[in-house]
Amino acid sequence: MSLYDNLFELLPLGRGGVALPNRIVMGPMTLNQATDSGHITPWIVEWYRRRAAGGVGTLIGAAVFVAQNGRGWRNAVGIADDSYIEGWQACVEAAHENGALFGTQLFHGGAASRVSLLGHQPLSASDWAREGFDPARAMTAAEIEQAIEDFEEGARRSIAAGCDFVELHGAHGYLLHQFWRGDVNHRTDKWGEPTAFPVAVTRAVREVIGPDVPLIYRFSIHADDPAAPNQPVTPDSLSEFLRVLEAAGVDVWDISCWHESRRGYFGSDILLPDWVRRFSDKPRIVAGNLLTPPETSAYLAQGHAEATALARALIADAEWVNKARKDKADEIRAFEPSHMSALKEGTDPGA
Ligand SMILES: Cc1cc2nc3c(=O)[nH]c(=O)nc-3n(C[C@H](O)[C@H](O)[C@H](O)COP(=O)(O)O)c2cc1C
């Protein structure tokens, strides 16, 4: 028995008999420790190994570019051709040796990139200059078809590497999200329908991973967020988004509430995951400022999530889960901004 018993229950994902070993998921984190070409380094494998050994039941690998034109950052991880498979295999093994599940987060940055990184103008649903990045141009229909194939190939390679599931990165204003955003996607062809590209990618990925591998979809909406005032998501459009993606093959929602998972959405006190529950019965993994075992356990107990994705808490302490299990939550090292500088210098602050 532990004070936080509800963190340690299995969570069946409703597909292929796959179940999360416990309710703590390491959220995807781009740590910029890959080679210049985006291949996995021993540093990254050891990073995952430490978290799996520390009791995290499920690891979601960092946003992984599925195509060279989808790169978002220097030294971020890739899966853009078969030469990347071996590195991911090592990550999967490090997780499995410690009883954890592992999956990749398939990613295309779209407009969130730079000419200096890509060697050409970034691509997006429509012409769009995302703040802080170089102006992107609208993709041609052929480029969109290619991107769908790139996601599909990324999924195939993930399975070849032994992944237990795959996640699509549909959040945080990257390519999948750019198509869904009415303030970014102004296309007049069939890809102007906001869910058309996310659905096509989901279908293609579902097809290639087969019927037994869970497919997780991470999304964010930032309704009511002053940083995104033009995003016209409403309860109705959220409901439609979830409905069509579920029909296309999504099994689990990874709901990114950015930095706060305890605030209301759509002008109400209702949290985003609770809006999601009104429209979908699928399991919900929720991310956003869940830092300690009491907070995380209470969030689950209150019914806002079936599992929680922790990011900064697991940067700070790889042993977070083991300490929670042994009722030693007071020994957990808390996240501090200096941990980010340590990471930049190649030190693991949670070791
Ligand atoms: C260093 C760092 C890198 C991140 N990289 C990614 C990423 O690659 N993909 C993603 O979806 N979210 C990424 N995030 C967001 C986290 O997964 C998480 O949703 C967010 O940090 C909120 O959770 P937290 O409060 O537990 O940190 C990153 C966060 C951090 C701190």
The ligand as a Tripos MOL2 file, in Angstrom:
@<TRIPOS>MOLECULE
LIG
   31    33     1     0     0
SMALL
NO_CHARGES

@<TRIPOS>ATOM
      1 C1         12.3480   20.4650  -22.1910 C.3       1 LIG1
      2 C2         10.9680   20.2130  -22.7030 C.ar      1 LIG1
      3 C3         10.7890   19.6790  -23.9700 C.ar      1 LIG1
      4 C4          9.4990   19.4180  -24.4690 C.ar      1 LIG1
      5 N1          9.3560   18.8180  -25.7020 N.ar      1 LIG1
      6 C5          8.1220   18.4280  -26.1010 C.ar      1 LIG1
      7 C6          7.9610   17.6310  -27.2670 C.ar      1 LIG1
      8 O1          8.9230   17.2290  -27.9330 O.2       1 LIG1
      9 N2          6.6900   17.2890  -27.6240 N.ar      1 LIG1
     10 C7          5.5830   17.6850  -26.8930 C.ar      1 LIG1
     11 O2          4.4540   17.3680  -27.2660 O.2       1 LIG1
     12 N3          5.7210   18.4180  -25.7810 N.ar      1 LIG1
     13 C8          6.9520   18.7710  -25.3550 C.ar      1 LIG1
     14 N4          7.0840   19.4410  -24.1730 N.ar      1 LIG1
     15 C9          5.8760   19.6970  -23.3520 C.3       1 LIG1
     16 C10         5.7180   18.6230  -22.2830 C.3       1 LIG1
     17 O3          5.5420   17.3310  -22.8410 O.3       1 LIG1
     18 C11         4.5450   18.9300  -21.3270 C.3       1 LIG1
     19 O4          3.3340   18.8530  -22.0380 O.3       1 LIG1
     20 C12         4.6610   20.3070  -20.6870 C.3       1 LIG1
     21 O5          6.0010   20.5480  -20.2430 O.3       1 LIG1
     22 C13         3.7540   20.4400  -19.4690 C.3       1 LIG1
     23 O6          4.0280   19.4210  -18.5500 O.3       1 LIG1
     24 P1          4.8540   19.6970  -17.1830 P.3       1 LIG1
     25 O7          4.1160   20.7900  -16.4690 O.co2     1 LIG1
     26 O8          4.8050   18.3650  -16.4850 O.co2     1 LIG1
     27 O9          6.2410   20.1090  -17.5590 O.co2     1 LIG1
     28 C14         8.3610   19.7210  -23.6670 C.ar      1 LIG1
     29 C15         8.5470   20.2770  -22.4000 C.ar      1 LIG1
     30 C16         9.8140   20.5120  -21.9060 C.ar      1 LIG1
     31 C17         9.9670   21.0540  -20.5110 C.3       1 LIG1
@<TRIPOS>BOND
     1     1     2 1
     2     2     3 ar
     3     2    30 ar
     4     3     4 ar
     5     4     5 ar
     6     4    28 ar
     7     5     6 ar
     8     6     7 ar
     9     6    13 1
    10     7     8 2
    11     7     9 ar
    12     9    10 ar
    13    10    11 2
    14    10    12 ar
    15    12    13 ar
    16    13    14 ar
    17    14    15 1
    18    14    28 ar
    19    15    16 1
    20    16    17 1
    21    16    18 1
    22    18    19 1
    23    18    20 1
    24    20    21 1
    25    20    22 1
    26    22    23 1
    27    23    24 1
    28    24    25 2
    29    24    26 1
    30    24    27 1
    31    28    29 ar
    32    29    30 ar
    33    30    31 1
@<TRIPOS>SUBSTRUCTURE
     1 LIG1         1 GROUP 0 **** ****
